[in-house]
Amino acid sequence: MTLKQLEAFYWAAKLGSFALAAERLHVTQSSLSKRIAELEQSVGASLFDRSSQRAVLTELGQRVVPIANKMLALSDDVRNLVSVEKGLQGVCKFGISELGALTWLPPFVAMLREAHPALVLRPYVDLARQLERRVARGELDFAVAPGPSQDSDLHTEVMSKVRFAWMAAPARVGANRLLRPQDFEKHPVITMTEDSGLTRAFDAWANAQGLQVQRILACNSLMAITGLTVAGVGISFLPADYTRAWIQQGTLVELGSDPPLPTLDYCFLFRRDDVRDLVRRLRDYVRQVVNY
């Protein structure tokens, strides 16, 4: 019985898929299956029932999962003693929203390259709900996105609070700088799709006010929505600090509303059962540089 065999078994059990477990552990699916078969041979019993198309844990396999988790956690503790001196190594796949990629991602990457040159970073940019799904499935080690997540398998920690404000081209709104309920019938609202954390927050705000909104589901790009707003296609809700340059140039104006848009939490998301020191340490690095 080896740690690699236990690791293969544990992640196949937790993710419910040999393919996802192999991707997480950066091995081929055939290698992962071989390790699990070797573990079963060592134990002397089957841990997965392979009689159907999808492998399912046997009763013994279900009892072995928490034990494997403890053994892997102890192994990780030993590795941590070494990693403190040698630095983090391996591959880290993490998710990030577009706003994060446009703001704090460069200093985050630069900091880690200097502190942990042997660590390979593979960022993945997507909308909040997609990132949550990938973290929950084990495809990503963690993600930083608008939250909190409603997935009970994920742990959420607030990294930053971002103020959003209504934005428009000056020509579209004229001298009016305060949005009234009837303005939302007059001005199209440019948003992302429902997978966006921003859209979820806006929908909750609009429903609370009983607003009838004329919406344009334009695209899933913050930069494109900014461009469409500058062009006068409609109004949008954008991060206040992010749009400061356009406001200073006079191509956008900030609009008030009563009540104002909510402040949005950007959160660090990871699986509750992921006890690796890698995740905790990278969370601390994110906290140092996160700035929207």
C-alpha positions in Angstrom: 0.0 0.0 0.0 1.5 3.4 -1.1 0.5 7.0 -0.6 0.0 7.3 -4.4 -2.4 4.5 -4.4 -4.4 6.0 -1.5 -4.3 9.4 -3.2 -5.7 7.9 -6.4 -8.4 6.1 -4.5 -9.4 9.1 -2.4 -9.8 11.6 -5.2 -11.6 9.1 -7.4 -14.0 8.5 -4.5 -14.5 12.2 -3.7 -14.8 13.4 -7.3 -16.9 10.5 -8.4 -14.9 10.1 -11.6 -11.6 8.4 -12.5 -11.1 10.9 -15.3 -11.4 13.9 -13.0 -9.2 12.3 -10.4 -6.5 11.6 -13.0 -6.7 15.2 -14.2 -6.3 16.5 -10.7 -3.3 14.3 -9.9 -1.7 15.0 -13.4 -1.6 11.3 -14.4 -3.2 9.3 -17.1 -6.5 7.6 -16.4 -4.9 4.2 -17.0 -2.2 5.0 -14.4 -4.8 6.0 -11.9 -6.9 2.9 -12.5 -3.7 0.8 -12.0 -2.9 2.4 -8.7 -6.5 1.8 -7.4 -6.3 -1.8 -8.6 -3.0 -2.3 -6.8 -4.5 -0.8 -3.6 -7.5 -3.2 -3.9 -5.0 -6.1 -4.3 -3.1 -5.0 -1.3 -6.3 -4.7 0.8 -7.6 -7.9 -0.5 -11.1 -6.6 -1.4 -12.8 -4.3 -4.0 -13.2 -0.7 -3.1 -15.2 0.2 -6.2 -18.1 -1.7 -7.7 -17.4 -1.8 -11.4 -20.4 -3.8 -12.5 -22.1 -0.7 -14.0 -20.9 1.9 -16.4 -19.9 4.2 -13.5 -17.6 2.9 -10.7 -19.4 3.2 -7.3 -17.8 2.8 -3.9 -18.4 -0.5 -2.2 -19.4 -0.5 1.5 -15.7 -1.1 2.4 -14.6 1.7 0.1 -16.9 4.1 1.9 -15.3 3.2 5.2 -11.8 3.5 3.8 -12.4 7.1 2.4 -12.0 8.9 5.8 -9.0 6.8 6.8 -7.3 7.6 3.5 -8.1 11.3 4.1 -6.3 11.1 7.5 -3.3 9.3 6.0 -2.9 11.8 3.2 -3.3 14.7 5.6 -0.4 13.3 7.7 1.6 12.9 4.6 0.9 16.5 3.7 2.1 17.6 7.1 5.4 15.9 6.5 5.7 17.5 3.1 5.0 20.9 4.6 8.0 20.7 6.8 10.2 20.3 3.7 8.2 22.9 1.5 8.9 25.6 4.1 12.5 25.5 3.1 12.3 24.3 -0.5 9.3 26.3 -1.5 6.0 25.2 -3.1 6.3 22.9 -6.1 4.1 21.2 -8.6 1.2 22.5 -10.6 -1.5 24.8 -9.3 -4.7 25.3 -11.4 -6.8 28.1 -10.1 -9.8 30.2 -11.3 -10.2 33.9 -11.4 -12.8 36.3 -12.7 -12.1 38.8 -15.5 -11.9 41.7 -13.0 -9.2 39.9 -11.1 -7.2 39.1 -14.2 -7.3 42.8 -15.1 -6.2 44.0 -11.7 -4.3 42.0 -9.1 -3.3 38.8 -11.1 0.0 40.3 -12.5 1.5 41.1 -9.0 0.2 37.8 -7.7 2.0 35.9 -10.4 5.2 38.0 -10.0 5.2 37.4 -6.2 4.9 33.7 -6.5 7.5 33.4 -9.3 10.0 35.1 -7.0 9.1 33.2 -3.8 8.3 29.8 -5.4 10.0 29.4 -8.8 9.3 25.7 -8.9 5.5 26.2 -8.7 3.8 26.2 -12.1 0.7 28.4 -12.2 -2.2 27.7 -14.6 -4.9 30.4 -14.2 -8.3 29.9 -15.7 -10.6 32.9 -16.4 -14.3 32.4 -16.3 -17.6 33.5 -14.7 -18.3 32.8 -11.1 -20.7 29.9 -11.4 -18.5 28.1 -13.8 -15.5 28.6 -11.6 -17.5 27.2 -8.6 -18.4 24.1 -10.6 -14.8 23.5 -11.6 -13.6 23.8 -8.0 -16.3 21.5 -6.7 -15.4 18.9 -9.4 -11.7 19.1 -8.4 -10.6 20.6 -11.8 -9.3 23.7 -10.0 -7.4 23.9 -6.7 -9.2 27.1 -5.8 -10.9 30.2 -7.3 -11.3 33.8 -6.5 -14.7 35.1 -7.7 -17.8 37.0 -6.6 -19.5 35.1 -3.8 -20.4 33.6 -1.5 -21.0 30.2 -3.1 -24.1 28.3 -2.4 -22.3 25.0 -2.9 -22.1 23.2 0.5 -18.9 21.4 -0.6 -17.0 24.6 -1.0 -15.5 26.8 1.7 -15.7 30.5 1.2 -13.5 33.3 2.6 -14.0 36.9 1.7 -10.9 38.5 0.2 -12.2 41.9 -0.8 -15.3 44.0 -1.0 -15.9 45.8 -4.3 -18.2 48.8 -4.7 -20.3 48.8 -7.9 -22.0 51.8 -9.4 -24.2 52.6 -12.4 -22.3 53.9 -15.4 -23.5 55.5 -18.6 -22.2 57.6 -21.5 -22.9 61.4 -20.8 -24.9 61.7 -24.1 -27.3 58.9 -23.0 -28.3 60.3 -19.7 -27.8 64.1 -20.2 -27.8 66.1 -17.0 -29.6 63.5 -15.0 -27.3 61.8 -12.5 -29.9 59.9 -10.4 -31.7 56.9 -11.7 -35.4 56.6 -11.0 -37.5 53.4 -11.4 -38.9 54.6 -14.7 -35.3 55.1 -16.1 -34.8 51.3 -16.1 -37.7 51.1 -18.6 -36.1 53.8 -20.7 -32.4 52.7 -20.7 -31.4 49.2 -21.6 -29.2 47.6 -18.9 -26.1 45.8 -20.2 -25.3 42.7 -18.2 -23.5 39.4 -18.3 -25.3 36.0 -18.3 -26.8 34.3 -15.3 -23.5 32.4 -14.6 -21.9 35.7 -13.6 -21.8 36.6 -9.9 -22.4 40.3 -10.9 -25.7 39.4 -12.6 -26.8 37.3 -9.6 -26.2 40.3 -7.3 -28.0 42.7 -9.7 -31.0 40.4 -10.0 -31.4 40.2 -6.3 -31.1 44.0 -6.0 -33.7 44.6 -8.8 -36.1 42.0 -7.5 -36.0 43.7 -4.0 -36.9 47.0 -5.6 -39.6 45.5 -7.8 -38.0 47.0 -10.9 -39.0 46.2 -14.4 -35.6 46.1 -16.3 -35.1 46.2 -20.0 -32.0 44.0 -20.3 -29.5 43.3 -23.0 -27.5 40.1 -22.4 -24.6 41.4 -24.4 -21.6 39.2 -23.6 -19.4 37.8 -20.8 -16.6 40.3 -21.1 -16.3 43.2 -18.7 -14.2 45.1 -21.2 -16.8 44.6 -23.9 -19.6 45.8 -21.6 -17.5 48.9 -20.7 -17.1 49.6 -24.4 -20.8 49.2 -25.1 -21.6 51.5 -22.3 -19.1 54.1 -23.5 -20.8 53.8 -27.0 -24.1 54.7 -25.4 -25.8 51.4 -26.1 -27.2 51.3 -22.6 -26.3 51.7 -18.9 -24.4 49.2 -16.9 -23.2 48.5 -13.3 -19.4 48.4 -13.1 -16.7 48.4 -10.4 -16.3 52.0 -9.3 -12.5 51.9 -9.0 -12.1 50.0 -12.3 -14.0 52.7 -14.3 -12.1 55.7 -12.7 -10.0 56.2 -15.8 -13.1 56.4 -18.1 -14.8 58.8 -15.7 -11.7 61.1 -15.6 -11.6 61.0 -19.5 -15.3 62.1 -19.5 -16.4 59.0 -21.5 -18.4 57.6 -18.6 -20.4 59.2 -15.8 -21.3 57.6 -12.5 -25.0 57.5 -11.7 -26.7 57.4 -8.3 -29.6 55.1 -7.4 -31.8 54.8 -4.3 -31.0 52.5 -2.8 -27.5 52.2 -4.2 -26.1 49.0 -5.7 -24.8 46.5 -3.1 -21.1 46.1 -2.4 -20.0 42.7 -3.8 -17.8 40.2 -1.9 -15.0 38.6 -3.9 -14.2 35.3 -2.2 -11.5 32.6 -2.1 -13.3 29.3 -2.8 -11.9 25.8 -2.3 -13.2 22.3 -1.5 -13.9 21.8 2.2 -12.1 18.4 2.1 -9.0 19.8 0.6 -6.6 20.1 3.5 -3.4 20.7 1.5 -1.0 23.3 2.8 -0.7 24.6 -0.8 -4.2 25.9 -0.8 -3.9 27.7 2.5 -0.6 29.3 1.6 -1.8 30.5 -1.8 -4.9 31.9 0.0 -2.6 34.0 2.1 -0.7 35.3 -1.0 -4.0 36.2 -2.6 -4.9 38.2 0.5 -1.7 40.1 0.3 -2.2 41.4 -3.3 -5.9 41.4 -3.9 -7.0 44.8 -5.0 -9.9 45.6 -7.3 
